[in-house]
Amino acid sequence: MTCRIAFVLFPGFQQLDLAGPMAVFEVALLAQPGSYSWRLVSSQAPTVRSSAGVDWPVQALPRQLGEADLVMVIGGDGVDAACRDTQLTRWLARASQSGARIASICSGSLVLAAAGLLDQRTATTHWSRSRQFASEFPAVQLQPDRIYVREPARRRGPRPLPELWTSAGMTAGIDLCLALVARDCGEEVAREAARQLVVERRRSGGQSQFSPLLDLQRPEGRFGTLLEHVRRHLGQDHRVDELAARACMSPRHFARCFREETGMTPAHAIERLRVEAARAALEGGLPSVQRIAEECGFGNTERMRRSFQRLLGRPPAAFRRTV
């Protein structure tokens, strides 16, 4: 059956957020005719201007909710105004009850959160929006280092919850759509789409190499000295009260300031530093996984595996250097 896609645009959307996913589905359609169809929709019909100043023709938001099998909200600089567009957020809330899959590209996840679709569910967004996201939508289980996140459909009491997909930055939307194609059309079609677009079928790693956490580790960062100490002593416990004492703050004030500065809790930041260090050790070819787990502060390989799955979406074995 054809998967009917509704790409949801708003004024100030990012064109690459749309073009990347559209290209993936276009190649999949060539490889497997009839697999996809799509249209551009918005609460601002008949045209929407992108952040690049280009006007795009769009249709009105569908009145019949069964007209789309996949609703994908595109991101961009105009996302803050889109979050305040009650016509759009109410339509998304109703669309989530229609049986359609719901997805977002980049900062489009903020619109899904504003519509209440991500409460108590796991999601990601562009690293530059992580702090804002965590502050405005604390009910969402944000995973800021993931390239994309899939939340399966389930029920919460009598209410069905849709299958949800959220991606990180602009090109991460391509990763998300390749995963969708693999589920819809099979792995071979997804690999062919990746080959045609000259991208990796499965990208390793997460957003940590692009995030502000690296800037905070520099001496001029507010918590640079503290994070450098943690990085050099990953095997230690690093409880909040000890970190707060090192920063000359009360534990409560330290935790609040740290989250305001980084968009994450101290525990999450330390976990990310440990995962980054362990990943580098694995890619560097160090022989003992148990030793890496101990030296990076995980204690054992199972804890390290869970952290890798949570932050990178792949187990440590996926990052082992092969010779």
N, C-alpha and C positions, 0 to 999 in steps of 0.2 A: 504494500500500500504506500501511497505517496505521503510523505510527512510534510504537512503544510506549515510553513514558518511565517510568523509575524515578527518582523524586525521593528521594534518600537524606538522611534526617534523623538528627540526634543530639541528645541533651539540651543545651539552651542554644542551639539554632539560632535564627537571625534570621528572623522571619516575613516581612519584606519581601523577603528573599532568595528565598523560596518564592513569595510572592504575585505579584511582578513577572513572573517567567518563566511562572508558571501562567496569568496573564492574557494574555500574548502568545499562548500556545498555544490558549487558549480562543477568542480572537478569530479566530485562524487556522482553528480547527475550524469556527467559524460560517461563515467565508468559503469554506472548502473542506471539506465534510463528509467524515468518515472519515480525515482527515489525521493526527490525533493521538489517542492515549489515554494515560492516566497513572495511576499509583498511588504512594502514599507508602510507603516501606520504611525499615526501620531494624534494627539489631542489638538494639534495646531494645524490641521489640514487647511489648505491644499499644498502648502510648501513649508519646509523647515530649513532654516539656514544653519549650516555647520559652523564649527569654530573657525574654519578656514574661510568663511564668508561665501560659500557656495550654497545656492538654494537647491533643495532636493524635493521633487514632487512626492507627496505622500497621500495615502487614503486615510479617512477617518477611522478611529478605533472601531473595530467590528461590533455591531450590535448583538449578533448571534455569537455567543461564546464558543460554540462548537466548530467555528470556522477555522480554528488554528490548533495544530497538534503540538507546536513548540512556539512559545512566546519568548523572544530574546530582547532584553532591554540593552541598548547600546549606551556606552559611557561617554564622558566628555566634560568640558569645563562648565557646561550649563546644568550639571546634575543637581546643584543646590536648589535652583529654581524648579527643576523637575520634581524634586522631593516635595515641594509645596503645591504642586499641581494636583488638586484633589480629584479632578476628573480622571487623571491618569492613574493615581494610586487606587482610587475606588475601582476602576476598571480592572487593574491588575489583581486586586483582591477577589473580584468576581471571577476573573479568568482562572485563578488558582483553584477554583472549585469546579471547573469544567472538565477536568481530567487531562488538560494539557500539561506538558512539561514546561517549567519556567526556568529561564536562564538569564544571565547578565554577563556583559563584557566589561572588564575594567571597573570603573567607578559606578557603572550602572547598578551594582549591587546595593548602593545606598538607596536607590529608588525602590528596590524590592524590600529593603528594610523599612523604609518609610511607609510602605503599604502593609507592613506587619507580617510579611511572608517569611521572614527569617528568624522570628522570635523562637528561642530555645533550639535553634538549628545551627549547623556549622556552615560557615561561609568564608570567603576571602574577598579581597579588593586590592586595588593598586596600592603599593606601599606608601605613596605620598598621602593617601587618604586614610591610612590605618588608624592614626591617632584620632582623627575626627570621627571615624566610624565607631571606635571603641567608646568614645565619649557620648555620642548621640544615641547609640543603640546598644546599651549594655546587656540587653537580653539576648543578643546574638553571640554565638560561640565563634568569635573571629579567629581565624588561623592566618595571620598575616604573611607567613612565609610560603604558603602553598601556591603553585602555579594555577591550579584550579581545584575546585571541590565539588563532588557530587553527593547530594543528600537523597537517598532513595525515598520513594513514596511510602507513606505509612498513615496510620490513623492516630488521632489524638482524641480519645473518647469517641463520640459519634461523628466527628468531623474528619474527612479525609485530608491528608497533607500531600501536596504535589511533589513529584520528583523535581529537585532543585539543582541547578548547576550555576556556579559562580566562578569567574576567572579573575586573575590578577591584572597585570598591565595589558597594554594594547595587543602585543603579539601573543600574549598568553591566551587570548581569545581563539587563536588558531589551534593551540594545544587542546583547548576545551572542545572545539568543533571536530577535531580529528577523533577525539574520544567518543563523541556523539555518533560520528559516522561509523566507527568501529562497532558500536552497539547496534546501529540500525542496519548496516549493510555488510558488516563483516570486516575482519582485520585486513584482508587483502585490499579492499577498496580504500581503507584508511591509509595503508602503506602507499598505495598508488597516488592518493591525493598528496601525501607528504613528499613523495618523489617529484611530482609535478610542481609543487610549490618550493622545492629545494629547502625543506625544513626537516628537523628531526621528528620522527614519529612519536617518540617519547623523550622529552627533554629531561635531563637529570638536574637535580638541585631545585632550589626555590628562589624566593626574592631576596634572600638575606644579603647577597652580594650587591644589591642596589639600594638597600634600605638605610634610613638615618642611623641605625645602630652602629654602623661602621664610622660615621662621623662622630658619634658620641664617644667612641673609643679613642679619639684623638685628644691630645692634651688640652686643647682649647674648649672641648665639650664640657658641659656642666658636670657630667658624671664620668668624664674621660679617665681621670686618675683611678677612680673606683673600678670601672670596667676593665681597665688595664690590669689592675691587681687581680680581679677575678679571672681574666684570661690567662694570667701567668700561674694561677693556682686553682685550676679547674677541679682538681681532685679533692679540694676542701669542701666543707659543708655549705658555707655561705648562707646562713640564715639571715632573715630580714633584720633582726635586731643587731646582729653583728655588722651587717652592711651599713645600717643606719648609724651605728656608733662610729664607724670609719668615716662616714660622711658628716659627722657631727650634727645629726638630726635625731629627733625622736622617731621610733619605728613608724608611727602613723603618719607623721609629716613626711618622712622619707618615702614611704610607699605612695602617698598621694602625689608628691612632686615628681617621683620617678615615672609614674604612669602618665602624668600630664606632659612630661618631656618626651617620652618614648612611645606612648600609646600602648604600653604593655606593662605587666607586673614585673617586679624584680625576678621572680621565679621563672617567668617565661623568657626573660632576657638571658638569664643564666643558662637555661635549657638550650636556647638558640646558640649561644657561644660554645656550649659543649658539643652540639651537633656539628657546627661548622668546623671545630677543631678535629672531631672524630672523622668527619668526611675527608678533611685534608690528609689525615693520617692514613685512611683507607686508600685514597687515591695515590698517596705516596708510596704504597706498597709495604707498609709495616706488617710483619708476619702474623702477629698475634692479635686476634680480635678481642680476646679477653683482656689483654694488656691495654689496648686502646680504650676499652670500656672503663677500666679502672683509672687510668691516667687522666681521662677526660671527665671523671666524676660521676659516671653512671653507676658504678659499683658492680654491675654485671651486664652480660650481653643482652639479656631479655629487656632490661630497662632501656638500654641503648636502642634496641630494635623498635620498641614502642615509640620512643622519641623521634626516630627517623621516619616512621610511618606517619606520625602525627604532623611533623613539620615539613617533611620532604615528599611524603606520599610514596616512598620506596624504602625497602629494607637496606641495612648496611651492605649486604652482599652485592647490591646493585652498583656500589661505588668502589668495589675492590678492583685494583689495577690488575689486569691480566697481561702476562708476558709470553 
